[in-house]
């Protein structure tokens, strides 16, 4: 089994994956740059025991991180408590089977590249991958999984937070789907404006992206549009712009990178 870690800007996800990339267990911790390896152990080791797993069950440890400050702590945690090496996407000995073909490919986050690996393994075709996280990214990939470009928008939670921060009398609210669009007082009106306003944002962007992509490339068949990321399931039943929603695409990508590493060693 693979012990996969996805360190994002808001949360870090720890997942146990088994053949053929199935997520057996998943735990999420809010990011804290000051958390030590012992604190990770205090939280995660009891969860691993509760899941009827032994530390010896894990044959590989792989991290995808957009928060470089936590990488060494996580390496120390794996080394100290599992006596194993934590491999990190973007470092030596970890090759990705996809690349970015944009002007400054070094600026494309490793999390997006790993998403492309997962997406390409599911669909060997041209795709528009929409990732709902701290930011919402819209990326075209070709049939080989290579990155062709796209755009980045503020994430839905960031939008909700910005609204409450900008108004002294506006409360902080969790992002949620309101029962109706027309609110009758401040809180449901805020929830509606953020949620349905965000739906309008990504629906409009997706249409513009597809129009431009197909026109500039002379295409008659539109790329498949798929969604992923921690917030993707929130929009499952409110729009028809997605051909599929796969919240754990990055974990699937980590599995395929891991199996590729093993194949190279054999």
N, C-alpha and C positions, 0 to 999 in steps of 0.2 A: 504493500500500500504506500501511497505517496502522502506525505505531510506537506500540504501546500499552504503558502502564506501570501495574502494579497494586502500589502500595506498601502492604503489609500490616504487621501488628504484628511478624511474625517474619521474613518474606522479602519481597523485591521481585521481581516477575516482569516481565520485558521480553519482549514478544511482537511478532511481525510478522504482520499479518493482511492477507489479500487478499480480493477479491470472491469469494463473498458473505459475508464474515466468517470465512473459513477461517483457522485458525491454521497458518501456514507454518513458523514457528520460534518457540521459546520457551526462554528462559534465566532461571534463578532465582538470585538472590544473597541471602545472609543479610544482614539489615539491620545497618547500621553507621552511626550518626548522624554519625560523624567522617569518613566517606568523602568525598573531594573529587570535583569534576567530572573531574579528570584521572585519578583512580583508576577512575571509571566508564568513562572512555574506554579506559584500559589493559586493562580486562577485556572490554568489549563490542565495541569496534571490530575486534579480531581475530576475534571470533565472527561478526560481520557479514560480514567478508571471507571467512571460511571457508564461509559459507553462500552464497557467490557473489552477494552483494548489493552494490550501490553506495549511498553515502549519498544520492545523488540519486533513488534508487528510492522514497523515502518521501515521500508527499504530505500526511501529517498526523501530528501528535504529540499524544497525549492521555494524561493522567495521572489515575488515581483513587487517592487517598491517604488513609489514616487516621493518617499520621505527619506532621503539618505541618512538623516540623523538617527533613525531607528535600526538601520541595517546591522551595525556592529553589535548592538544589544541583542538583537534576535539571533545573530550568529553565536554569541556567547551563550545564550539560552539553550540552543540546540546542542552545542558542544558540551556544555556542562551537564545537562540533564539527559541527553540521549547518546552522548559520546560519538556524535556524527557531524559531518560537514554540512552546513547549510549553503547550497548553491544559490547564486543571485543572478537574475536576468540582467544582462548588460555587462557582467563581469566575465573574465576569462573562463574557459571551459564550458560556457553555456552559449551555444549557437542557436539563433532563431532561424527558422526556415522561411521567414518573410523579411521584407525590407521596406523602407519608405522611399518613394520616388519623388518626393517633394523637394523644393529648393534647399531647405535646411533640415535634412532628415535627422540631424543630431538633436533637434529641438522636439522631436516627437517622443512622447513618454513611452516607457517600456510597457506600461499597462495597456496602452492602445495597441501596441504591436502584438502583445500576447492575446488580446481580444481578436485580432485579425487571424492569428493561428487557429483559435477555436472556431471562428466563423468559417474559415476556409475548409476546415476538416468536416464541417457539417454540410457546406454547400460549395461545390467546386464551380463557382460561377461569380459573375460580377455582383457586388453587394454594396448597399449603403448601410453601414453599421452605426446605430445611434446608442450611445452609452450614457445612461442617466446616473451621474455621480455628483460630486461636489461641483464639477462643471458638466455640462452636457456636450458631448462631442459628436459630430456628424462626419463620418469618414467613408469615402469610396475605396473599395479594394477590388483588384482584378481577379480573374479566375485562379490565379496562383497565390492569392492572399496578399499581394503587394499593395502598399498604400499609395493612393493617387491624389489625395488631398481632401479637403472638406472645410468645416468651420467649427468654431467653439463658441458656446453660449454659456452664460451663468447658469448654474444648476438651479433646480426648482427650490431646494431648501435655502440656497443662498438668496434667491429672490424673496422668499418669505422673510428671512432674517433681515434683509436690507430694508424692507418695508417697515418693520417694527422699529428698527434702529433709527430710521429717518423721522419718525413721528413720536414726539415725547409722550403722547397720550395713547399710542397704539400698542396693544399687548403683543408679547411674543407668542406665536402659535405654532403648533406642529403642522406639518404639511399633511393635509387630508382632503379626501373628496367630499365636497358638500352635497347635501341631498338635493338642493336646487340652486339654480344660477342666481336668482333674485333673492338677496338677503334682506332681512327686515331690521337688522341692527348691526353695529360695527363689526363684531367678530365674524358672523357668517358672511358679511359683505367682504371682509378681508380674505377669508378662506376661499370664497368664490372667485374673487379677482385674481388671487395668486394661482389657484388651481386651473380654472378655465382659461385665464390669461396665458398660462404656461402651455396648455394644450394648443391654444391658437398660435403660440410662438413656434412650437416644434412642427405643427402641421404646416404652417406657412413656410418655414425654412425647408422642410423636406420637399415640398412641391417646387420651390424655387431651385433647390439643388438638383433635383431630378431633371427639371426643364433645361437648365444650363448644361448639365452633364450630357444629356442625350443629344442636345442641339450641337454642342461643340464636337462631339464624337460621331455624329451622324447615325445614332442608334434609333431603331424602331421598337425595340423591346426594352422596357425599363428594368433597371437592376432590382433585385429582390431587396426589400427594406426590412431589417431586423433590429430589434431593440434588446439591450442588455443593461446590466448595472443594478445597484441596490434599489433604485426607485422605479425601475421599469415596470414592475408588476402593478404599481399604483395606477398606471394608465391603461391597464389591460382591456377594460370593457368600456372605454370612453372614446375610442377612435378606431378607424379602420385603415389607418395609414401603414400599419405594420403587417408584414406577412408572417411574423412569428416573434415571440418574446422569449428570450433565454437569459434569465437573470444571472446564471453562473458561467457565462461564456468565458470569462477570464480564467476560471478554475479549469474548464475544459482545455483551454489553451495551455495552461501549465502542465496538465497531464500529457498532452501531445509533445511538448518540449521535453519533458522528463523521459518519455518513451524513446524520443529521438536521441537523447543523450545516451541511453542504455544501448541503443542499436549501434551507435558509433564505437562504443567500448568493446562490443563483441567482434 
